[in-house]
Amino acid sequence: MKNLSLIKLILSFSISLLAFNFSHAQSDAQAVKDGFNKYQVLLQEKKFNEAMTYIYPELFTLVPKEQLLKILNQTFSNPMLEVKMGESKVTKTGQVQEINGKKYMIITYKGVTQMKPGGNAEQQALLKDRMQAGFNEQFGAENVTYNESTGFFTIHMEKEAVAISTDAKNWTYLSIEAQQKLMIEKILPAEIVAQVF
């Protein structure tokens, strides 16, 4: 009888602990998704200064914030290229991993971007072919379409990012790009880098 009571107590405690861990994991994932969505909306609305608060601050030790802002402003105001960011959505969240006092979560997201070459008709035709080849190589031909009537390329992409926090409430993000591996290795723990490359 005493053993049965002890087993019930241990079982009850285990179930409570599992329920707590599950709800805590769900709240972490929701906080990551909510923050990422806010970040993406700011980018869509071209509120780049505000969007910088969602970028992992360690990135600015390698690329100054002012330089990143300049690149974003130039990209979105370039007369030779019209860029429209569509909605991005987190489709998968990983487990929170705590390393050296910081929390990391690898996420997968899908997004849509539209781009249209600018300039006169001859420039547009030349850029169109170059852009088509570049987009096909980078994103896969199956993810790139061109609309003859609007002149826009539509690119569907699936990417990974790492969410980083010190308090599991306020998350910042670092998009993972293969061509930036050397830079990413300088600011993320090796354990995380090994999981995204």
Buried (B, 14 or more C-beta within 10 A) or exposed (E): EEEEEEEEEEEEEEEEEEEEEEEEBEEBBEBBBEBBBBBBBBBBEBEBEEBBEBBBEBBBEEEEBEEBBEEBEEEBEEEEBBBEBBEBEBEEBBEBBEEEEBBBBBBBBBBBBBBBBBEEEEEBEEBBEEBBEEBBEBBEEEBBEBEEEEBBBBBBBEBBBBBBBEEBEEBBBBBBEEEBEEBBBEBBBEEBBEBBE
